[in-house]
């Protein structure tokens, strides 16, 4: 049986030339593809109470791709704001049409990476 195709690059490659969303997805590491397809796996990192603003400041980190989520929470736990700190190479740059709403592109790439070469050929024959 043929080996499965896997990518083990540490970051999404950058290119000066625009690329399509499917080319961008094909160039992603397995880890980055996993997070883009299925979402991040958040783990607690730090938390602190700020008495002056009566709010919590919390930082989470994705155990897969190392993206950090920084949150401001009210005293009752309501999320007031979120922002993210991405590792080098995670953000999509120079992708034609952007990547908003393109999770299906990631899903397809992830499934194809699990197939052996004969299965890939059969899929290409079936769908063109």
CNS distance restraints for C-alpha pairs under 8 A (distance, minus, plus):
assign (resid   1 and name CA) (resid 116 and name CA) 7.27 0.50 0.50
assign (resid   2 and name CA) (resid 116 and name CA) 5.46 0.50 0.50
assign (resid   2 and name CA) (resid 117 and name CA) 6.23 0.50 0.50
assign (resid   2 and name CA) (resid 118 and name CA) 7.86 0.50 0.50
assign (resid   3 and name CA) (resid 116 and name CA) 6.06 0.50 0.50
assign (resid   3 and name CA) (resid 117 and name CA) 7.77 0.50 0.50
assign (resid   4 and name CA) (resid 113 and name CA) 6.24 0.50 0.50
assign (resid   4 and name CA) (resid 114 and name CA) 5.80 0.50 0.50
assign (resid   4 and name CA) (resid 115 and name CA) 5.96 0.50 0.50
assign (resid   4 and name CA) (resid 116 and name CA) 5.16 0.50 0.50
assign (resid   4 and name CA) (resid 117 and name CA) 7.56 0.50 0.50
assign (resid   5 and name CA) (resid 113 and name CA) 5.03 0.50 0.50
assign (resid   5 and name CA) (resid 114 and name CA) 6.92 0.50 0.50
assign (resid   5 and name CA) (resid 115 and name CA) 7.59 0.50 0.50
assign (resid   5 and name CA) (resid 116 and name CA) 7.45 0.50 0.50
assign (resid   6 and name CA) (resid  29 and name CA) 7.90 0.50 0.50
assign (resid   6 and name CA) (resid  30 and name CA) 6.60 0.50 0.50
assign (resid   6 and name CA) (resid 113 and name CA) 6.08 0.50 0.50
assign (resid   7 and name CA) (resid  27 and name CA) 7.69 0.50 0.50
assign (resid   7 and name CA) (resid  28 and name CA) 6.98 0.50 0.50
assign (resid   7 and name CA) (resid  29 and name CA) 4.82 0.50 0.50
assign (resid   7 and name CA) (resid  30 and name CA) 5.34 0.50 0.50
assign (resid   8 and name CA) (resid  29 and name CA) 5.04 0.50 0.50
assign (resid   8 and name CA) (resid  30 and name CA) 6.02 0.50 0.50
assign (resid   8 and name CA) (resid  31 and name CA) 7.73 0.50 0.50
assign (resid   9 and name CA) (resid  28 and name CA) 7.19 0.50 0.50
assign (resid   9 and name CA) (resid  29 and name CA) 4.78 0.50 0.50
assign (resid   9 and name CA) (resid  30 and name CA) 7.75 0.50 0.50
assign (resid  10 and name CA) (resid  29 and name CA) 6.24 0.50 0.50
assign (resid  11 and name CA) (resid  28 and name CA) 6.91 0.50 0.50
assign (resid  11 and name CA) (resid  29 and name CA) 6.32 0.50 0.50
assign (resid  11 and name CA) (resid  32 and name CA) 7.22 0.50 0.50
assign (resid  11 and name CA) (resid  88 and name CA) 6.82 0.50 0.50
assign (resid  11 and name CA) (resid  89 and name CA) 4.71 0.50 0.50
assign (resid  11 and name CA) (resid  90 and name CA) 5.95 0.50 0.50
assign (resid  12 and name CA) (resid  24 and name CA) 7.87 0.50 0.50
assign (resid  12 and name CA) (resid  27 and name CA) 6.56 0.50 0.50
assign (resid  12 and name CA) (resid  28 and name CA) 4.95 0.50 0.50
assign (resid  12 and name CA) (resid  29 and name CA) 6.58 0.50 0.50
assign (resid  12 and name CA) (resid  32 and name CA) 7.36 0.50 0.50
assign (resid  12 and name CA) (resid  89 and name CA) 4.85 0.50 0.50
assign (resid  12 and name CA) (resid  90 and name CA) 5.55 0.50 0.50
assign (resid  12 and name CA) (resid  91 and name CA) 7.50 0.50 0.50
assign (resid  12 and name CA) (resid  92 and name CA) 7.55 0.50 0.50
assign (resid  13 and name CA) (resid  27 and name CA) 6.63 0.50 0.50
assign (resid  13 and name CA) (resid  28 and name CA) 7.15 0.50 0.50
assign (resid  13 and name CA) (resid  89 and name CA) 6.48 0.50 0.50
assign (resid  14 and name CA) (resid  89 and name CA) 7.02 0.50 0.50
assign (resid  14 and name CA) (resid  93 and name CA) 6.83 0.50 0.50
assign (resid  14 and name CA) (resid  94 and name CA) 7.97 0.50 0.50
assign (resid  15 and name CA) (resid  19 and name CA) 7.90 0.50 0.50
assign (resid  15 and name CA) (resid  93 and name CA) 7.65 0.50 0.50
assign (resid  15 and name CA) (resid  94 and name CA) 6.88 0.50 0.50
assign (resid  16 and name CA) (resid  94 and name CA) 6.91 0.50 0.50
assign (resid  17 and name CA) (resid  94 and name CA) 6.58 0.50 0.50
assign (resid  18 and name CA) (resid  94 and name CA) 4.48 0.50 0.50
assign (resid  18 and name CA) (resid  95 and name CA) 5.32 0.50 0.50
assign (resid  18 and name CA) (resid  96 and name CA) 5.84 0.50 0.50
assign (resid  19 and name CA) (resid  23 and name CA) 6.19 0.50 0.50
assign (resid  19 and name CA) (resid  24 and name CA) 6.41 0.50 0.50
assign (resid  19 and name CA) (resid  94 and name CA) 6.37 0.50 0.50
assign (resid  19 and name CA) (resid  95 and name CA) 5.00 0.50 0.50
assign (resid  19 and name CA) (resid  96 and name CA) 5.79 0.50 0.50
assign (resid  20 and name CA) (resid  24 and name CA) 6.26 0.50 0.50
assign (resid  20 and name CA) (resid  95 and name CA) 5.67 0.50 0.50
assign (resid  20 and name CA) (resid  96 and name CA) 5.24 0.50 0.50
assign (resid  20 and name CA) (resid  97 and name CA) 7.85 0.50 0.50
assign (resid  21 and name CA) (resid  25 and name CA) 6.13 0.50 0.50
assign (resid  21 and name CA) (resid  95 and name CA) 6.03 0.50 0.50
assign (resid  21 and name CA) (resid  96 and name CA) 6.72 0.50 0.50
assign (resid  21 and name CA) (resid  97 and name CA) 7.91 0.50 0.50
assign (resid  21 and name CA) (resid  98 and name CA) 7.46 0.50 0.50
assign (resid  21 and name CA) (resid  99 and name CA) 6.60 0.50 0.50
assign (resid  21 and name CA) (resid 102 and name CA) 7.69 0.50 0.50
assign (resid  21 and name CA) (resid 105 and name CA) 7.08 0.50 0.50
assign (resid  22 and name CA) (resid  26 and name CA) 6.10 0.50 0.50
assign (resid  22 and name CA) (resid 105 and name CA) 6.06 0.50 0.50
assign (resid  22 and name CA) (resid 106 and name CA) 7.81 0.50 0.50
assign (resid  22 and name CA) (resid 109 and name CA) 7.73 0.50 0.50
assign (resid  23 and name CA) (resid  27 and name CA) 6.34 0.50 0.50
assign (resid  24 and name CA) (resid  28 and name CA) 6.61 0.50 0.50
assign (resid  24 and name CA) (resid  92 and name CA) 7.81 0.50 0.50
assign (resid  24 and name CA) (resid  95 and name CA) 7.02 0.50 0.50
assign (resid  25 and name CA) (resid  33 and name CA) 6.97 0.50 0.50
assign (resid  25 and name CA) (resid 105 and name CA) 6.97 0.50 0.50
assign (resid  25 and name CA) (resid 106 and name CA) 5.91 0.50 0.50
assign (resid  25 and name CA) (resid 109 and name CA) 6.57 0.50 0.50
assign (resid  26 and name CA) (resid 109 and name CA) 6.40 0.50 0.50
assign (resid  28 and name CA) (resid  32 and name CA) 6.03 0.50 0.50
assign (resid  28 and name CA) (resid  33 and name CA) 5.78 0.50 0.50
assign (resid  29 and name CA) (resid  33 and name CA) 6.07 0.50 0.50
assign (resid  30 and name CA) (resid  34 and name CA) 6.04 0.50 0.50
assign (resid  30 and name CA) (resid 110 and name CA) 7.97 0.50 0.50
assign (resid  31 and name CA) (resid  35 and name CA) 6.48 0.50 0.50
assign (resid  31 and name CA) (resid  64 and name CA) 6.08 0.50 0.50
assign (resid  31 and name CA) (resid  65 and name CA) 6.05 0.50 0.50
assign (resid  32 and name CA) (resid  36 and name CA) 6.20 0.50 0.50
assign (resid  32 and name CA) (resid  64 and name CA) 7.80 0.50 0.50
assign (resid  32 and name CA) (resid  65 and name CA) 6.03 0.50 0.50
assign (resid  32 and name CA) (resid  90 and name CA) 7.02 0.50 0.50
assign (resid  33 and name CA) (resid  37 and name CA) 5.96 0.50 0.50
assign (resid  33 and name CA) (resid 106 and name CA) 6.39 0.50 0.50
assign (resid  33 and name CA) (resid 110 and name CA) 7.01 0.50 0.50
assign (resid  34 and name CA) (resid  38 and name CA) 5.79 0.50 0.50
assign (resid  34 and name CA) (resid  39 and name CA) 7.16 0.50 0.50
assign (resid  34 and name CA) (resid 110 and name CA) 7.46 0.50 0.50
assign (resid  35 and name CA) (resid  39 and name CA) 4.53 0.50 0.50
assign (resid  35 and name CA) (resid  40 and name CA) 4.87 0.50 0.50
assign (resid  35 and name CA) (resid  41 and name CA) 7.63 0.50 0.50
assign (resid  35 and name CA) (resid  64 and name CA) 7.28 0.50 0.50
assign (resid  35 and name CA) (resid  65 and name CA) 7.06 0.50 0.50
assign (resid  36 and name CA) (resid  40 and name CA) 7.54 0.50 0.50
assign (resid  36 and name CA) (resid 103 and name CA) 7.03 0.50 0.50
assign (resid  36 and name CA) (resid 106 and name CA) 6.69 0.50 0.50
assign (resid  37 and name CA) (resid 103 and name CA) 5.69 0.50 0.50
assign (resid  37 and name CA) (resid 104 and name CA) 7.68 0.50 0.50
assign (resid  37 and name CA) (resid 106 and name CA) 5.18 0.50 0.50
assign (resid  37 and name CA) (resid 107 and name CA) 5.53 0.50 0.50
assign (resid  37 and name CA) (resid 110 and name CA) 7.78 0.50 0.50
assign (resid  40 and name CA) (resid  62 and name CA) 5.61 0.50 0.50
assign (resid  40 and name CA) (resid  63 and name CA) 7.85 0.50 0.50
assign (resid  40 and name CA) (resid  64 and name CA) 7.27 0.50 0.50
assign (resid  40 and name CA) (resid  65 and name CA) 7.81 0.50 0.50
assign (resid  41 and name CA) (resid  61 and name CA) 7.89 0.50 0.50
assign (resid  41 and name CA) (resid  62 and name CA) 4.95 0.50 0.50
assign (resid  41 and name CA) (resid  63 and name CA) 5.81 0.50 0.50
assign (resid  41 and name CA) (resid  64 and name CA) 6.63 0.50 0.50
assign (resid  42 and name CA) (resid  60 and name CA) 5.90 0.50 0.50
assign (resid  42 and name CA) (resid  61 and name CA) 5.42 0.50 0.50
assign (resid  42 and name CA) (resid  62 and name CA) 4.46 0.50 0.50
assign (resid  42 and name CA) (resid  63 and name CA) 6.40 0.50 0.50
assign (resid  43 and name CA) (resid  60 and name CA) 5.42 0.50 0.50
assign (resid  43 and name CA) (resid  61 and name CA) 5.36 0.50 0.50
assign (resid  43 and name CA) (resid  62 and name CA) 6.07 0.50 0.50
assign (resid  43 and name CA) (resid  63 and name CA) 6.48 0.50 0.50
assign (resid  44 and name CA) (resid  59 and name CA) 6.61 0.50 0.50
assign (resid  44 and name CA) (resid  60 and name CA) 4.62 0.50 0.50
assign (resid  44 and name CA) (resid  61 and name CA) 6.53 0.50 0.50
assign (resid  45 and name CA) (resid  58 and name CA) 7.65 0.50 0.50
assign (resid  45 and name CA) (resid  59 and name CA) 5.41 0.50 0.50
assign (resid  45 and name CA) (resid  60 and name CA) 4.94 0.50 0.50
assign (resid  45 and name CA) (resid  61 and name CA) 6.23 0.50 0.50
assign (resid  46 and name CA) (resid  58 and name CA) 5.69 0.50 0.50
assign (resid  46 and name CA) (resid  59 and name CA) 5.13 0.50 0.50
assign (resid  46 and name CA) (resid  60 and name CA) 6.98 0.50 0.50
assign (resid  47 and name CA) (resid  56 and name CA) 6.87 0.50 0.50
assign (resid  47 and name CA) (resid  57 and name CA) 5.59 0.50 0.50
assign (resid  47 and name CA) (resid  58 and name CA) 4.26 0.50 0.50
assign (resid  47 and name CA) (resid  59 and name CA) 6.34 0.50 0.50
assign (resid  48 and name CA) (resid  56 and name CA) 5.65 0.50 0.50
assign (resid  48 and name CA) (resid  57 and name CA) 5.36 0.50 0.50
assign (resid  48 and name CA) (resid  58 and name CA) 6.56 0.50 0.50
assign (resid  49 and name CA) (resid  54 and name CA) 7.30 0.50 0.50
assign (resid  49 and name CA) (resid  55 and name CA) 5.98 0.50 0.50
assign (resid  49 and name CA) (resid  56 and name CA) 4.57 0.50 0.50
assign (resid  49 and name CA) (resid  57 and name CA) 6.42 0.50 0.50
assign (resid  50 and name CA) (resid  54 and name CA) 5.68 0.50 0.50
assign (resid  50 and name CA) (resid  55 and name CA) 5.44 0.50 0.50
assign (resid  50 and name CA) (resid  56 and name CA) 6.04 0.50 0.50
assign (resid  50 and name CA) (resid  57 and name CA) 7.33 0.50 0.50
assign (resid  51 and name CA) (resid  55 and name CA) 6.83 0.50 0.50
assign (resid  54 and name CA) (resid  74 and name CA) 7.00 0.50 0.50
assign (resid  54 and name CA) (resid  75 and name CA) 5.90 0.50 0.50
assign (resid  55 and name CA) (resid  72 and name CA) 6.82 0.50 0.50
assign (resid  55 and name CA) (resid  73 and name CA) 5.63 0.50 0.50
assign (resid  55 and name CA) (resid  74 and name CA) 4.77 0.50 0.50
assign (resid  55 and name CA) (resid  75 and name CA) 5.11 0.50 0.50
assign (resid  56 and name CA) (resid  72 and name CA) 5.84 0.50 0.50
assign (resid  56 and name CA) (resid  73 and name CA) 4.94 0.50 0.50
assign (resid  56 and name CA) (resid  74 and name CA) 6.32 0.50 0.50
assign (resid  56 and name CA) (resid  75 and name CA) 6.70 0.50 0.50
assign (resid  56 and name CA) (resid  77 and name CA) 7.95 0.50 0.50
assign (resid  57 and name CA) (resid  70 and name CA) 7.48 0.50 0.50
assign (resid  57 and name CA) (resid  71 and name CA) 5.86 0.50 0.50
assign (resid  57 and name CA) (resid  72 and name CA) 4.90 0.50 0.50
assign (resid  57 and name CA) (resid  73 and name CA) 6.36 0.50 0.50
assign (resid  58 and name CA) (resid  70 and name CA) 5.93 0.50 0.50
assign (resid  58 and name CA) (resid  71 and name CA) 5.10 0.50 0.50
assign (resid  58 and name CA) (resid  72 and name CA) 6.48 0.50 0.50
assign (resid  58 and name CA) (resid  73 and name CA) 7.57 0.50 0.50
assign (resid  59 and name CA) (resid  68 and name CA) 6.75 0.50 0.50
assign (resid  59 and name CA) (resid  69 and name CA) 5.66 0.50 0.50
assign (resid  59 and name CA) (resid  70 and name CA) 4.57 0.50 0.50
assign (resid  59 and name CA) (resid  71 and name CA) 6.20 0.50 0.50
assign (resid  60 and name CA) (resid  68 and name CA) 5.58 0.50 0.50
assign (resid  60 and name CA) (resid  69 and name CA) 5.05 0.50 0.50
assign (resid  60 and name CA) (resid  70 and name CA) 6.52 0.50 0.50
assign (resid  61 and name CA) (resid  66 and name CA) 5.73 0.50 0.50
assign (resid  61 and name CA) (resid  67 and name CA) 5.69 0.50 0.50
assign (resid  61 and name CA) (resid  68 and name CA) 4.37 0.50 0.50
assign (resid  61 and name CA) (resid  69 and name CA) 6.20 0.50 0.50
assign (resid  62 and name CA) (resid  66 and name CA) 4.84 0.50 0.50
assign (resid  62 and name CA) (resid  67 and name CA) 5.33 0.50 0.50
assign (resid  62 and name CA) (resid  68 and name CA) 6.38 0.50 0.50
assign (resid  65 and name CA) (resid  87 and name CA) 7.56 0.50 0.50
assign (resid  66 and name CA) (resid  86 and name CA) 7.46 0.50 0.50
assign (resid  66 and name CA) (resid  87 and name CA) 6.49 0.50 0.50
assign (resid  67 and name CA) (resid  84 and name CA) 6.99 0.50 0.50
assign (resid  67 and name CA) (resid  85 and name CA) 5.85 0.50 0.50
assign (resid  67 and name CA) (resid  86 and name CA) 4.71 0.50 0.50
assign (resid  67 and name CA) (resid  87 and name CA) 5.86 0.50 0.50
assign (resid  68 and name CA) (resid  84 and name CA) 5.55 0.50 0.50
assign (resid  68 and name CA) (resid  85 and name CA) 4.99 0.50 0.50
assign (resid  68 and name CA) (resid  86 and name CA) 6.45 0.50 0.50
assign (resid  69 and name CA) (resid  82 and name CA) 6.69 0.50 0.50
assign (resid  69 and name CA) (resid  83 and name CA) 5.90 0.50 0.50
assign (resid  69 and name CA) (resid  84 and name CA) 4.63 0.50 0.50
assign (resid  69 and name CA) (resid  85 and name CA) 6.53 0.50 0.50
assign (resid  70 and name CA) (resid  82 and name CA) 5.58 0.50 0.50
assign (resid  70 and name CA) (resid  83 and name CA) 5.29 0.50 0.50
assign (resid  70 and name CA) (resid  84 and name CA) 5.99 0.50 0.50
assign (resid  70 and name CA) (resid  85 and name CA) 7.75 0.50 0.50
assign (resid  71 and name CA) (resid  79 and name CA) 6.93 0.50 0.50
assign (resid  71 and name CA) (resid  80 and name CA) 7.47 0.50 0.50
assign (resid  71 and name CA) (resid  81 and name CA) 5.67 0.50 0.50
assign (resid  71 and name CA) (resid  82 and name CA) 4.57 0.50 0.50
assign (resid  71 and name CA) (resid  83 and name CA) 6.69 0.50 0.50
assign (resid  72 and name CA) (resid  79 and name CA) 6.14 0.50 0.50
assign (resid  72 and name CA) (resid  80 and name CA) 5.40 0.50 0.50
assign (resid  72 and name CA) (resid  81 and name CA) 5.21 0.50 0.50
assign (resid  72 and name CA) (resid  82 and name CA) 6.60 0.50 0.50
assign (resid  73 and name CA) (resid  77 and name CA) 5.33 0.50 0.50
assign (resid  73 and name CA) (resid  78 and name CA) 5.36 0.50 0.50
assign (resid  73 and name CA) (resid  79 and name CA) 4.61 0.50 0.50
assign (resid  73 and name CA) (resid  80 and name CA) 5.33 0.50 0.50
assign (resid  73 and name CA) (resid  81 and name CA) 7.20 0.50 0.50
assign (resid  74 and name CA) (resid  78 and name CA) 5.10 0.50 0.50
assign (resid  74 and name CA) (resid  79 and name CA) 6.52 0.50 0.50
assign (resid  74 and name CA) (resid  80 and name CA) 6.40 0.50 0.50
assign (resid  86 and name CA) (resid  90 and name CA) 6.20 0.50 0.50
assign (resid  86 and name CA) (resid  91 and name CA) 7.13 0.50 0.50
assign (resid  92 and name CA) (resid  98 and name CA) 7.92 0.50 0.50
assign (resid  92 and name CA) (resid  99 and name CA) 7.60 0.50 0.50
assign (resid  94 and name CA) (resid  98 and name CA) 7.88 0.50 0.50
assign (resid  95 and name CA) (resid  99 and name CA) 7.15 0.50 0.50
assign (resid  99 and name CA) (resid 103 and name CA) 8.00 0.50 0.50
assign (resid 102 and name CA) (resid 106 and name CA) 7.11 0.50 0.50
assign (resid 103 and name CA) (resid 107 and name CA) 6.21 0.50 0.50
assign (resid 104 and name CA) (resid 108 and name CA) 6.08 0.50 0.50
assign (resid 105 and name CA) (resid 109 and name CA) 6.29 0.50 0.50
assign (resid 106 and name CA) (resid 110 and name CA) 6.09 0.50 0.50
assign (resid 107 and name CA) (resid 111 and name CA) 6.25 0.50 0.50
assign (resid 108 and name CA) (resid 112 and name CA) 6.15 0.50 0.50
assign (resid 109 and name CA) (resid 113 and name CA) 6.24 0.50 0.50
assign (resid 110 and name CA) (resid 114 and name CA) 6.79 0.50 0.50
assign (resid 111 and name CA) (resid 115 and name CA) 6.91 0.50 0.50
assign (resid 112 and name CA) (resid 120 and name CA) 6.86 0.50 0.50
assign (resid 115 and name CA) (resid 119 and name CA) 5.82 0.50 0.50
assign (resid 115 and name CA) (resid 120 and name CA) 6.25 0.50 0.50
assign (resid 116 and name CA) (resid 120 and name CA) 6.38 0.50 0.50
assign (resid 117 and name CA) (resid 121 and name CA) 6.25 0.50 0.50
assign (resid 118 and name CA) (resid 122 and name CA) 6.29 0.50 0.50
assign (resid 119 and name CA) (resid 123 and name CA) 6.23 0.50 0.50
assign (resid 120 and name CA) (resid 124 and name CA) 6.21 0.50 0.50
assign (resid 121 and name CA) (resid 125 and name CA) 6.15 0.50 0.50
assign (resid 122 and name CA) (resid 126 and name CA) 6.14 0.50 0.50
assign (resid 123 and name CA) (resid 127 and name CA) 6.10 0.50 0.50
assign (resid 123 and name CA) (resid 128 and name CA) 7.95 0.50 0.50
assign (resid 124 and name CA) (resid 128 and name CA) 5.25 0.50 0.50
